[in-house]
Amino acid sequence: MGKTKDITLNNDGTCTFTFRDDACGNDGVFDPGANQVGLKIDGKGRASLLLSRYFFPILKEEGVPVHYISTDVERGTMTCQHLNILPVEFIWRDKAWGSFCKTYGVEQGYPLGGLIEATLKDDALGDPRINKESCVLLGKVTAIQYDTCEFYTRRIGVVLHKELAKFGYSLIDFKTEFGVASDGSIRLGDEISGDIWRVLDKDGNSVDPVVCANKICRRQS
């Protein structure tokens, strides 16, 4: 049972994700960068499912290996290839926002041009930032795995930035999770939705994940 979805391991080696309306945030305010569930948003589970169904095939076509297999919108589930998730998350940043500003004393909106950061996937430690050398030395990932994840995160940033711009949205940042498949390959895991990114509309306002899904996925729902 994750923060915003339930994950079931199936007998055939696949996984089923069941999305919930829980959302991360603080004091009832939605914040995809937060580490704890702070509210519920009606329809968010379905929105996350629809956005994942929209973006995973696009990323796959653009050469990013993904764990996505299929979705069942009526049941609110997504079927994925099982991965052994790596204990490191990668964050792509086009502009300084949230924790980055607090950590480095940088003005919100400062241009970062697709900066990649890595954080240790550990809620108890507050997901601390970590560099490649520390990741390898501590045995979290191999050097090749780190480089592969960083490469694909950059590629994902280019694709999502371009695709969201078609709908008048600006991508501020997003986080990725990768895992190792049964064949040893590195694949993008988790979901592609409002839970992993910050997106602004043309007026500079944060975009609600349900509103985002309704605009982008209305032809698929």
C-alpha positions in Angstrom: 0.0 0.0 0.0 1.7 3.2 -1.2 0.9 6.8 -0.5 -1.6 7.2 -3.4 -2.1 3.7 -4.8 -2.2 0.0 -3.9 0.2 -2.4 -5.7 -0.6 -6.1 -6.1 1.9 -8.7 -7.4 0.1 -11.1 -9.7 0.8 -14.8 -10.3 2.0 -14.1 -13.9 4.8 -11.8 -12.6 3.0 -8.6 -13.5 1.8 -5.9 -11.0 -1.5 -4.2 -10.7 -1.7 -0.6 -9.6 -5.0 0.6 -8.1 -5.1 4.3 -7.9 -6.7 6.2 -5.0 -7.8 9.8 -4.5 -5.2 10.4 -1.8 -2.8 13.2 -2.6 0.5 14.4 -1.1 0.6 17.8 0.5 0.6 19.9 3.7 -2.3 21.5 5.6 -4.8 20.4 2.9 -2.8 22.0 0.0 -1.7 19.7 -2.8 2.0 19.5 -3.3 3.6 16.7 -5.5 6.9 17.3 -3.8 5.6 16.5 -0.3 6.5 13.2 1.4 3.2 12.6 3.2 -0.5 12.3 2.2 -2.3 15.5 3.3 -5.6 15.4 1.5 -8.0 13.7 -0.9 -8.9 15.1 -4.3 -12.1 13.7 -5.9 -11.2 12.1 -9.2 -7.5 12.2 -8.7 -7.1 8.4 -8.9 -8.8 8.3 -12.2 -6.8 11.3 -13.4 -3.5 9.6 -12.5 -4.6 6.5 -14.4 -5.6 8.4 -17.5 -2.4 10.5 -17.6 -0.3 7.4 -17.2 -2.1 5.7 -20.0 -1.5 8.8 -22.2 2.2 9.4 -21.5 3.7 5.9 -21.0 3.1 4.9 -24.7 4.5 8.2 -25.9 7.7 7.8 -23.8 8.0 4.2 -25.1 7.8 5.5 -28.7 10.6 8.0 -27.8 12.9 5.2 -26.7 12.4 5.2 -23.0 11.9 1.7 -21.6 8.8 1.6 -19.4 7.1 -1.0 -17.1 3.6 -0.1 -18.4 1.5 -2.8 -20.1 -2.1 -1.7 -20.1 -4.9 0.0 -18.2 -8.5 -0.8 -17.2 -10.2 2.5 -16.7 -13.5 1.0 -15.4 -11.6 -0.8 -12.6 -9.2 2.0 -12.1 -6.2 -0.2 -12.5 -2.9 -0.2 -14.4 -1.0 -3.5 -15.2 2.8 -3.2 -15.3 5.9 -5.4 -15.5 7.3 -6.2 -12.1 10.5 -4.3 -11.3 12.9 -4.3 -8.4 12.8 -0.6 -7.7 16.1 1.2 -7.2 16.4 3.1 -3.9 17.3 6.4 -5.7 14.9 8.9 -7.3 15.9 11.3 -10.0 14.5 14.8 -10.3 14.4 16.9 -13.4 14.2 20.7 -12.8 13.5 23.4 -15.4 13.0 26.1 -12.7 13.8 26.3 -9.0 10.8 25.5 -6.9 9.8 24.1 -3.6 12.5 22.3 -1.6 15.2 23.4 -4.0 14.6 27.1 -3.1 14.6 26.3 0.6 17.8 24.3 0.4 19.8 26.7 -1.7 18.2 30.0 -0.9 17.3 30.5 -4.6 14.4 32.6 -5.8 11.4 30.7 -7.0 11.4 30.4 -10.8 15.2 30.7 -11.2 16.1 29.0 -14.5 17.8 25.6 -14.1 17.6 24.3 -17.7 16.8 20.7 -17.0 19.1 20.2 -14.0 19.1 16.5 -12.8 19.3 15.7 -9.0 19.3 12.4 -7.3 17.7 11.7 -3.9 17.8 8.7 -1.7 14.4 7.1 -1.6 13.9 7.0 2.2 11.0 8.8 3.8 12.4 8.4 7.3 15.5 10.4 6.2 13.5 12.9 4.3 14.7 11.7 0.9 18.1 13.4 1.1 20.0 14.6 -2.0 22.8 12.2 -2.9 25.5 12.3 -5.6 26.6 9.5 -7.9 29.8 8.7 -6.0 27.8 8.3 -2.7 25.2 6.1 -4.4 27.8 3.8 -5.8 29.9 3.7 -2.6 26.9 2.9 -0.4 25.8 0.2 -2.8 22.5 1.8 -3.7 23.1 1.6 -7.5 26.0 0.8 -9.8 27.7 3.5 -11.8 26.1 2.1 -15.0 22.6 2.1 -13.4 23.1 5.7 -12.2 24.2 6.9 -15.6 21.3 5.0 -17.3 18.7 6.5 -15.0 20.1 10.0 -15.5 20.2 9.6 -19.3 16.5 8.5 -19.4 15.4 11.2 -17.0 16.8 13.8 -19.4 15.0 12.2 -22.2 11.8 12.1 -20.3 12.2 15.8 -19.5 12.4 16.7 -23.2 9.4 14.6 -24.1 7.1 15.7 -21.2 8.1 19.4 -21.6 7.3 19.3 -25.4 4.0 17.3 -24.9 2.6 19.4 -22.1 3.4 22.6 -24.0 0.9 21.5 -26.7 -1.8 22.0 -24.1 -0.5 25.4 -22.8 1.2 23.9 -19.8 4.8 24.6 -18.5 6.6 21.7 -16.8 8.5 23.0 -13.7 9.9 19.7 -12.4 9.2 16.0 -12.0 10.6 13.0 -10.2 11.2 9.5 -11.6 11.6 6.0 -10.2 13.4 3.3 -12.1 13.7 -0.4 -11.5 15.4 -3.5 -12.7 13.3 -5.9 -14.8 13.7 -9.7 -14.8 15.9 -9.4 -17.9 18.3 -7.0 -16.1 17.2 -4.0 -18.0 16.5 -0.6 -16.4 12.9 0.6 -16.9 10.8 3.6 -15.9 8.4 2.7 -13.1 5.7 4.2 -10.9 3.3 6.6 -12.8 3.3 9.6 -15.1 0.7 12.0 -13.5 0.2 15.0 -11.4 1.7 13.1 -8.5 5.2 13.3 -10.0 5.3 16.7 -11.5 4.7 20.4 -11.0 2.9 22.0 -14.0 1.8 25.6 -14.5 -0.8 27.0 -16.8 -0.3 30.0 -19.1 -1.1 32.4 -16.2 1.5 30.8 -13.9 -1.0 29.0 -11.7 -0.4 25.4 -10.5 -2.5 23.0 -12.5 -4.9 20.7 -10.5 -4.2 17.0 -11.6 -7.8 16.4 -12.4 -8.1 19.5 -14.5 -4.8 18.5 -16.3 -6.2 15.0 -17.0 -9.5 16.3 -18.3 -7.8 18.6 -20.7 -5.2 16.2 -22.0 -7.1 12.9 -21.9 -10.7 13.8 -22.7 -10.6 11.9 -26.0 -9.4 8.7 -24.2 -11.7 8.7 -21.2 
